[in-house]
Amino acid sequence: MPGLLSGLRVLDFTNLLPGPLCSMLMADSGAEVIKIEPPMKGDLGRQTEPREGGVSLRHLQLNRGKKSLTLNLKDKRGRDILRTLAKEADVLLEGFRPGVMKRLGADFPSLFEANPRLVYGSLAGFGQDGPLGQTPGHDINYLGYSGVLSLMGQNPDEVAIPGVQIADVGGALLFFSGVLMALFARERTGRGCHIDTSLFDAAALFLAPVLPEAMTLAGGPKRGKLRLNGKWACYGVYPAKDGKFLSVGALEPKFWKRLCEALGRPEWVPMQYEPGQTQAELKEGLRGVFLGQDRAYWLERFKGEDVCIGPVLEPEEAILEPQARSNGLFLELDHPRAGKLIQLGLPWRFSSLPKAPPFKPAPGLGEHTMEILKGLGISQAKAAQLKKEGVV
């Protein structure tokens, strides 16, 4: 049985993390994703560390199952090839600064004229318009502008830097959902459209839980003082004797009561939401108790208990977590140059589809160029000439 997106052709101009993660999900779901890269160097992600067997492991993760076409869009012949491809494509994804695709003759109006069914997605840092449209940025900048970064950490004098790219990954999922919505609308109208979203938009979505507080609290929400960011002892991270950590999320009174009773501290039960110094005392009390035993002891102690408590796993531990394996979140794949790799699996399971087939590895630079040109009716001799002249 084919994937849910089988039959779709996607032209992918994105590089590095957000766009390629979006198109990876599309390729994993059955779409034919053609990664269009500049000749010689290709996607910037090919140069990132860590590397194994001479190839970037990040690139291999984000570009599996895709085809690679090298195309010089500064050459009119390259633009002509793109226009021919776009006539038969369902989706085009790009992640450049606003205006770049227009200069290359590959903007939405130009290609939509050739193919009115084309769903054209643009994922920029701040969006296609507005005062920051041409401003460069990275994940930390989008989080900063959105107000999310100001809430990171516990210390009023120091902002914590997230260990993963929140806006980038959130942006990939926002991009993916926008494309699917546009494809759904096309089924009803017969026409494609332009999707304009940004990493700044994605970062701002994470304000949803605290926006009401921002509107009602004097001075707005502050890091270390939020309901889920250090205000309450019943929701936090505590070290165990062996230096490993436990996550405690006993927000509901019933969970807090069971936790306190299991720890032999029933006197803490009525103190759960008492303000001020009481919370500092509870935090210190919980810290002292958990430091008495290793993390493994506490996990075994609470096994089967109806309490919101769990380990703070390192990434290499999370890969081995039985629930992750049960969900198919991490898979071991073979790559001809890099060897055995652990990669993310699909985060969905559909009752109408069988287990996903083995993913194909990420393509070499331009690996499918000749195949794609042949499919466009370009002869082998002409394709060889285009390659010699740097068009592909």
Secondary structure as GFF3:
##gff-version 3
##sequence-region A 1 392
A	DSSP	beta_strand	9	12	.	.	.	ID=ss1
A	DSSP	alpha_helix	18	28	.	.	.	ID=ss2
A	DSSP	beta_strand	32	37	.	.	.	ID=ss3
A	DSSP	three_ten_helix	44	47	.	.	.	ID=ss4
A	DSSP	beta_strand	51	52	.	.	.	ID=ss5
A	DSSP	beta_strand	55	56	.	.	.	ID=ss6
A	DSSP	alpha_helix	57	62	.	.	.	ID=ss7
A	DSSP	beta_strand	67	70	.	.	.	ID=ss8
A	DSSP	alpha_helix	76	88	.	.	.	ID=ss9
A	DSSP	beta_strand	91	94	.	.	.	ID=ss10
A	DSSP	alpha_helix	100	103	.	.	.	ID=ss11
A	DSSP	alpha_helix	108	114	.	.	.	ID=ss12
A	DSSP	beta_strand	119	124	.	.	.	ID=ss13
A	DSSP	alpha_helix	139	146	.	.	.	ID=ss14
A	DSSP	three_ten_helix	149	151	.	.	.	ID=ss15
A	DSSP	alpha_helix	166	189	.	.	.	ID=ss16
A	DSSP	beta_strand	194	198	.	.	.	ID=ss17
A	DSSP	alpha_helix	199	205	.	.	.	ID=ss18
A	DSSP	alpha_helix	211	216	.	.	.	ID=ss19
A	DSSP	pi_helix	227	231	.	.	.	ID=ss20
A	DSSP	beta_strand	235	239	.	.	.	ID=ss21
A	DSSP	beta_strand	245	249	.	.	.	ID=ss22
A	DSSP	alpha_helix	253	262	.	.	.	ID=ss23
A	DSSP	three_ten_helix	266	271	.	.	.	ID=ss24
A	DSSP	alpha_helix	277	290	.	.	.	ID=ss25
A	DSSP	alpha_helix	295	301	.	.	.	ID=ss26
A	DSSP	beta_strand	309	311	.	.	.	ID=ss27
A	DSSP	alpha_helix	315	318	.	.	.	ID=ss28
A	DSSP	alpha_helix	322	327	.	.	.	ID=ss29
A	DSSP	beta_strand	330	335	.	.	.	ID=ss30
A	DSSP	beta_strand	339	344	.	.	.	ID=ss31
A	DSSP	alpha_helix	369	375	.	.	.	ID=ss32
A	DSSP	alpha_helix	380	388	.	.	.	ID=ss33
###
